[in-house]
Amino acid sequence: MKQPPPPPFSSYEKLVIALLAITQFTVVLDFMVMSPLGDMLMKSLLITPSQFGLVVSSYAFSAGISGLLTAGFADKFDRKRLLLFFYIGFILGTLFCGLAPTYEALVAARIFTGIFGGVIGSISMAIITDVFSLEQRGRVMGFIQMGFGASQVLGIPISLYLANLWGWQSPFLMIVGFSTVVALVVMQTLKPITKHLEIKTERNAFGHLMHTLSQKHYQTAFVGTALLSIGGFMMMPFGSAFAVNNLKVSQHQLPIIFMVSGISSLIIMPLIGRMSDKIDKFKLFAYASVWMVIMVVIYTNLPPIPLWTIIIFNVLMMMGIMSRMVPATTLTSAIPKMQDRGAFMSINSSLQQIAGGFASFIAGMIVVQKDNFSPLEHYNILGIVVSAISLLSIYLVYRISQLAKKTAAQTPKGQAV
């Protein structure tokens, strides 16, 4: 059934979207750049796929644990101050990554970065839920998810160019410089976000955390998020290594692949966001999931083929992967009550990070490489595992969709869902 047209954004709402999208861009770039640097890192530091998997998962695990520890406090403070605190910590952690001289130091720096960077997404989600109505959130999520595409169009090609010139540490130093400017702009322009503080609760931080964890309908959303993350993260760490060693893409051709897929996501994400505000969000998610499964199975079994063909398959696969996230995230945002949103988003983000870390670690155990220059083995098995998990997630997102509709029906008119 066709829904009524969503309300337009005010000028301040557009500013909020831009600020959150840019902060998301920097955090996503910091995480995403590890994949294209994967082959370079494994060769430079002489590490195995399982060791590289630990570099990726160490960020995710620390981010997940940090989110759980801060969940109880997430609804106790002005969301703007909370965002700035963790964003500054993220900048410091990224600086440590750029200065890391050894594998062990890099793992330690990724853990520190994850402690702060992993919480920023949940704070942004809480801000979106407080500022925007459910009818607007699909478009907002579409724009925020553009940070993923922008990181591929601008961030990753520039990062790879700098890495080829000055070493793998240079992209992290670039992120530090840009993020510092972003932090100053957020500090000056974003208004305090304190509406959730008006709802009084007698629960302390630990009690608030346990209350949020104990809600049955919240648990369904948490499990759905975990499965989505496992399916999305598993292939990511070894994408560049597969392209270089199996598909015979050169280090200088890698930026082209990321740039083209990034440009396509910049076009696709806003379209998906608008579609999710107009049609049933679950149906959109289900169609995107089936498409993703088909493309993952094809891509992970590709032999060495011309670059333009690799780019087409990569874009088609990423289209499915990213198109699932907007409707799923929008549906999940409708589940928590206003007084629980900060804790819910923190826990949800934590489970997302932990599940992603688990996925990266398991992927490192599945994928095998005889030496740093030989083809990856069992990458196609990884594709089968990802496909099975993605199909299972359709059922869980269906349940989340039903819960979101029930929550919307029970919410008083005029109050944001």
Sequence and secondary structure as in RCSB ss.txt:
>XXXX:A:sequence
MKQPPPPPFSSYEKLVIALLAITQFTVVLDFMVMSPLGDMLMKSLLITPSQFGLVVSSYAFSAGISGLLTAGFAD
KFDRKRLLLFFYIGFILGTLFCGLAPTYEALVAARIFTGIFGGVIGSISMAIITDVFSLEQRGRVMGFIQMGFGA
SQVLGIPISLYLANLWGWQSPFLMIVGFSTVVALVVMQTLKPITKHLEIKTERNAFGHLMHTLSQKHYQTAFVGT
ALLSIGGFMMMPFGSAFAVNNLKVSQHQLPIIFMVSGISSLIIMPLIGRMSDKIDKFKLFAYASVWMVIMVVIYT
NLPPIPLWTIIIFNVLMMMGIMSRMVPATTLTSAIPKMQDRGAFMSINSSLQQIAGGFASFIAGMIVVQKDNFSP
LEHYNILGIVVSAISLLSIYLVYRISQLAKKTAAQTPKGQAV
>XXXX:A:secstr
          HHHHHHHHHHHHHHHHHHHHHHTTTTTHHHHHHHTT  HHHHHHHHHHHHHHHHHHHHHHHTTTT
SS HHHHHHHHHHHHHHHHHHHHH  SHHHHHHHHHHHHHHHHHHHHHHHHHHHHHS HHHHHHHHHHHHHHHHH
IIIIIHHHHHHHHHHH TTHHHHHHHHHHHHHHHHHHHH     GGGGS     HHHHHHHHHH HHHHHHHHHH
HHHHHHHHSSGGGHHHHHHHTS   TTTHHHHHHHHHHHHHHHHHHHHHHHHHS HHHHHHHHHHHHHHHHHHHT
T  S  HHHHHHHHHHHHHHHHHHHHHHHHHHHTSS GGGHHHHHHHHHHHHHHHHHHHHHHHHHH B SSTTS 
 BSHHHHHHHHHHHHHHHHHHHHHHHHHHHHHHHHS TTS  
